[in-house]
């Protein structure tokens, strides 16, 4: 490339940044303005829509700067929009909560709903910036994938036929949630035990598992393969024992399995007390040692914030605790025994009772339960507001109640005064 061409490109980049906004101080994040609407269809953008007063937005700020720094030499431009200043941008993208994170690829919008950590944000961009299925043509590339991706899917064999067509369609559906690759038999056999071809595998937990309908199956209906592969990918895209948060629990519910949740409490340094850590490790050991027995029916995980468990159970649970949530009916199960007295054998008996529908179930989606859940959440939110800032809570609720009391008082007093006047007039007439 000639020097003049490089100068022209540099000049265009500077002009673009002037049009859009400017870099944040000490950051690679581009401060976007309402003129972003004119160029949002050009290239790839990773944008945070925020409000200055939003506490969640402030916590995301340093992470967003690290994301921008990591993606600086890529084709993805990282920006942010102050929606309180540029309301036209917020309206154009239908922003109704903060922060909202969105990836734009040639004008197509992809909403990010995952964990707001640097690694998860970067992985999301890596998935969305490329094709749904990426080709692996070198043997050492598989080693790099194993080191960088805790979970990924791979198609092995000739890229044709029903399984390949179904795999590419499913990869496009789940591109925002997982990595999908395709490679040759020769490369795959350097890393995996491949007997049946073509095959679809998932690599996770330093091992690999096969899609059950891998191989040449001409009698399989396309609709059946599409449905089963879709369900299989949806189940296998999670690790064996993930951390469950408000950000990913809805995704885990889509597995249609029972969620077996070890409830512990992390401190601000993400540390767990020794006895709670021992309980969590015991629950994790069940799925790791009995994978074939439980994986098809139960998704194991752990919760580090008891508030989420309280919302599920609609009760205050001591930590550690065991909570099993039915993702189909939203009912939950709690063992009768004290959690610290539970053994791995007792937990497995409890799970068998749940599977056989002989264990007591609580909650659900009935109208009384939904009404009580609304009351419980409102009471919990008010309690948290009071503990966090009692003065502000008093002002927020005291002023409306005060005005309401004055209105009621004035109405009642007016009726009494009118009644007294009428009695006085009647008495004077009688006299």
C-alpha positions, 0 to 999 in steps of 0.5 A: 500500500502506498504512503498516500493511500495510508495517509488517506485512510488515516485521514478518513478514520480521523474524520469519522471519529470527529463525526461520531464523537471522540475517544474517552480520556485514557480509553479506546472507547468512542463517545458516540453522538446522534450522528452515529445513526448515519453510519451504524450500517457501516462495518461492525460496532460494539456499543454500550447504551448508558445513562450517567446516573446508572450504577450498573453502567458505572460498574461496567465502565472499566470493563468496557474500557478493557474490551475496547483496548482488546479489540482496538486492532480489529475491525470492531469499533467499540463505542458508547452512547449517553442516552440522556443526551442523545435521546434520538439514538435511544429511540432508534434502538428501542433502548428501555434499560441501562446498560444495554449492550448491542453488536451491530454487523452491517446494520443488523442488531444483536442484543447481548444478554450474557455476563458483563465480564471482559472475557464473556464480552470478548467471546461474544464479539469473536462469535458475532464478528465472523461466520456462524461456522468457522473452518479449522484447517490446521492441526495446531489450531485445535490446541489453540481452541482448547486453550481459549474456549472452554466449550465449542462445537465441531463438525467432522467430515465432508461438508455436505448432506443432511447433518451438515445442512442442519449443523450450519442452520443450528450454528446460525441460531446459536451463534450468539451463545457458542463457538461452532467449527468444522474440520476434516477427519484427518485433523480431528483424529489428531485430537479426538476419538472419531469412529462414526462419520460425519460427526458433531461433537462438543468439547468441554470439561477437557473431554468431548461428547457426540451428538447421538445422531452422528453418522450416515442416517438416510432414514432420519427425517430432516425435521427430526434431526433439526429438532434433536440437534437444536435441543442437543446444542441448547443443552450442551452449550453450558458447562457441567457446573456453571455459576448461575446468575440473574443474567444466565438463569433464563438461558439455563431454563431453556434446557427444559431440565431440572436445575440442581443449584448449590446455594452459597454466599460469596463476599465482595472478593468472590470468596466462599467460606470453607464449609460452604465451599465443601458443600458446593464441591460435593454437589459438583462431584455428583455430576462429574462422577455420575455424568451419564446418569444425571446429565440428560435430566439435570443441569447442575450449577451453583449460586453465589448470591443468595438473593437469587435463591430467595426469589426462586424459593420465595423464602429466605434460605440459609447458606449453604443450601440445595435448591432444585428448580423445574425449568418447565413448571417453575416449581422448586424442590428443597430437601428435608434434611439439613444441607450440611448433613447431606451426603452425595448418596442422599442427594442422588436419592433426592434427585431420583424422587424428583424425577419420579415426581414423588418429592414435594413441589413448591411454587409454580405459575398459578395465579396465587403463586404469581401474586405472592411472588409479586408481593415477595419481590416488592417487599424484598426490594423495599427492604433492600432500599431501606438497608441501602439508604433509609433517608432516600427511601423515607423521602421516596415513600414518605412524600407520596404518602404525606400528600395522599394523607393531606388529600384524604384529610381535606376531603374528610374534613370538608365533608364534616364541615359541610355537615356542620354547616347544614346542621347549623342552618337547619337549627337556625330555621327551626328556631 
